[in-house]
Amino acid sequence: MSQSRIETETPRHPALSSVLFTSLNQWLHNWVARRKLRALMELEDTTLRDIGLTRGDVIWASNLPVGEDPVQALSGVSKRRVR
């Protein structure tokens, strides 16, 4: 292959790199969200109750699959409970 041909070729799978970037970004977001759960676990039960959660809710969220955002899941639990 000539030097000029290498420089002008486009990636064969641009969608694959986009999917990998999105997956990595989602994993990082969920990892940060799981770190936030640690702070919730340190709250008193009465404080958790004030925001519409129980300690069991926080434990449940910490056991969700890595692909799911535990903070978003807890937000849904809290909103349903407040109604």
N, C-alpha and C positions, 0 to 999 in steps of 0.2 A: 504494500500500500504506500502511496506517495504521501509526503508530508502534508500537502494541501488537502488531500482527501480526508485525512484524519481530522483536520481542523474544521472542516465544513460539515461533517456528519453530525446528525442530531442523535440524542440518546434513543435507543430502540424501544425503551419502555418508560416514557415520562410518567405515565399513570402509576407505575409501580413505585417510583420515587415519591410521588405525591401521597400514595397510600402509606408508605413507610413513614414519611414525615408526619402525617396526620395521626398514625398509630402511636408514634413516639411522643408526640405532643399530648395526646389524650392520656397516655400512661403517666407522663410527667405531671399533668394536671391532677390526675387521681392520686398520685403519690403525695402531692402537696395537700390534697384534701384529707388524706388519711392522717397526715401529721396534725391537722386541725382537730381530728377526733381525740387525740391525746389531751389536748387542752379541755375538751368537753368532759373527758373522763375525770379530770381533776376538780370539776365543779361539784358543789354540794347537790344532793338530790332535790332540795327545795328550789335551787336556782334552775336546775334542769326542768323542773315542773313549771316554773315561771315562763320558760320559753317553749313549753308544750312538749317536752321530751321526758323520757325516763332513762335510767341507766341501761335498762334492757334494750332500748332503742339504739343507744350508742354502741352497745356491744353487737347488736344485730348488724348495724351499718359497717362496723369494722370487719365483719365476716363476709361481706359482699365480695363477689368476684372482682379481681383487679380491674377489669374493664368497665366497672360501674363506679360512678361518682358517689361516694358515701354521704357527702355533705348535701348534695342535691336530693338524695333519697331521704335523708333526715328532714329536709325542708318540707318534702311532701307529707311525711308522717306528722310533723308539727302542724301544718296547715289543716290536715284532715281532723286532727284532734281538737283544734281550737274551734272549729265549726260547731 
